[in-house]
Amino acid sequence: MSNNNDTPDSALRRDFLARTLALIPTVAIGSSLGGLTSSSVARAASLTSEAASETDNQQARDYFPTFFSSEEFAFIEAAVAVLIPNDQYGPGALEAGVPEFIDRQMNTPYGSGSNWYMQGPFNPEAAPELGYQRPLVPRDIYKLGIAEAEKVAQQKMGQRFTKLSVSKQTQLLSQMENDQVNFEQLPASLFFATLLQNTREGFFSDPIHGGNQNMVGWNLIGFPGARADFMDWVERDEAYPFPPVSITGQRG
């Protein structure tokens, strides 16, 4: 699923990564990127060929899902590979182990919604500032969403999602994002938004959580990781010169 030329898909990925920099403080790696300059963001979006070449052979480690069925996990693998593809700028979400991250998250309080307020009444039409307004926790969103997505893929395109071409998978995901397909048990956009958010989190979280294996996400944007101190470099308009470090001390 790699793109070897500077295609529109590649441009979209650079835009995605630049916009994602603003979200990094929400994905379990702290708020220490707040001082990045605009030129740093532009540089991260274009990436360095050196970081890409060092991870050309990156593959996610073998993993057997504990929450998803093998068919559901195959859907996750295919979908995240579309959202963050493996291309000339480096490994994508699949190679970074994002499917493992998502599966492991389903067995945490986040997956079961035990740290959410889940008492009714629920009003899906309520204003966003009133908080989440559905009785579905992430486990439910994934189980129902994958089943609905596979049903739509069969009805509209005659094949399971995992058997479709990347272009058709992209088309279907785009339709889900914009609620242009009919899901019976939940909004398609809710499922897509959950999948996209968790894909971002898995790609940029500390490797201890299962994703960002070999810190490919951090290498991609030049993030130093869990280093004790890098504040001297925050305001400099130049690339951080040292490799990232994970919570466990692994170096990228």
Secondary structure as the mmCIF struct_conf table of DSSP 4:
data_model
#
loop_
_struct_conf.conf_type_id
_struct_conf.id
_struct_conf.beg_label_comp_id
_struct_conf.beg_label_asym_id
_struct_conf.beg_label_seq_id
_struct_conf.end_label_comp_id
_struct_conf.end_label_asym_id
_struct_conf.end_label_seq_id
BEND BEND1 ASN A 5 ASN A 5
HELX_RH_AL_P HELX_RH_AL_P1 PRO A 8 THR A 20
HELX_RH_3T_P HELX_RH_3T_P1 LEU A 21 THR A 26
TURN_TY1_P TURN_TY1_P1 VAL A 27 ALA A 28
BEND BEND2 ILE A 29 ILE A 29
BEND BEND3 SER A 31 SER A 31
TURN_TY1_P TURN_TY1_P2 SER A 32 GLY A 35
HELX_RH_AL_P HELX_RH_AL_P2 SER A 38 SER A 46
HELX_RH_AL_P HELX_RH_AL_P3 SER A 49 GLU A 54
TURN_TY1_P TURN_TY1_P3 THR A 55 ASN A 57
HELX_LH_PP_P HELX_LH_PP_P1 ALA A 60 ASP A 62
BEND BEND4 THR A 66 PHE A 68
HELX_RH_AL_P HELX_RH_AL_P4 SER A 70 LEU A 83
BEND BEND5 ILE A 84 ILE A 84
STRN STRN1 ASP A 87 ASP A 87
TURN_TY1_P TURN_TY1_P4 GLN A 88 TYR A 89
STRN STRN2 GLY A 90 GLY A 90
TURN_TY1_P TURN_TY1_P5 ALA A 93 GLY A 97
HELX_RH_AL_P HELX_RH_AL_P5 VAL A 98 GLN A 105
TURN_TY1_P TURN_TY1_P6 MET A 106 ASN A 107
BEND BEND6 THR A 108 THR A 108
HELX_RH_AL_P HELX_RH_AL_P6 PRO A 109 SER A 112
TURN_TY1_P TURN_TY1_P7 GLY A 113 ASN A 115
BEND BEND7 TRP A 116 TRP A 116
BEND BEND8 GLY A 120 GLY A 120
TURN_TY1_P TURN_TY1_P8 PRO A 124 GLU A 125
BEND BEND9 ALA A 126 ALA A 126
HELX_RH_3T_P HELX_RH_3T_P2 PRO A 128 LEU A 130
BEND BEND10 PRO A 135 PRO A 135
HELX_RH_AL_P HELX_RH_AL_P7 PRO A 138 MET A 157
BEND BEND11 GLY A 158 GLN A 159
HELX_RH_3T_P HELX_RH_3T_P3 PHE A 161 LYS A 163
BEND BEND12 LEU A 164 LEU A 164
HELX_RH_AL_P HELX_RH_AL_P8 VAL A 166 GLU A 177
TURN_TY1_P TURN_TY1_P9 ASN A 178 ASP A 179
BEND BEND13 VAL A 181 VAL A 181
BEND BEND14 GLU A 184 LEU A 186
HELX_RH_AL_P HELX_RH_AL_P9 ALA A 188 PHE A 204
BEND BEND15 SER A 205 SER A 205
HELX_RH_3T_P HELX_RH_3T_P4 PRO A 207 HIS A 209
BEND BEND16 GLY A 210 GLY A 210
BEND BEND17 ASN A 212 ASN A 212
HELX_RH_3T_P HELX_RH_3T_P5 GLN A 213 MET A 215
HELX_RH_AL_P HELX_RH_AL_P10 VAL A 216 ILE A 221
TURN_TY1_P TURN_TY1_P10 GLY A 222 GLY A 222
STRN STRN3 GLY A 225 GLY A 225
BEND BEND18 ALA A 226 ALA A 226
BEND BEND19 ALA A 228 ALA A 228
HELX_RH_3T_P HELX_RH_3T_P6 MET A 231 TRP A 233
TURN_TY1_P TURN_TY1_P11 VAL A 234 GLU A 235
BEND BEND20 ASP A 237 GLU A 238
BEND BEND21 PHE A 242 PHE A 242
STRN STRN4 VAL A 245 VAL A 245
TURN_TY1_P TURN_TY1_P12 ILE A 247 THR A 248
BEND BEND22 GLY A 249 GLY A 249
STRN STRN5 ARG A 251 ARG A 251
#
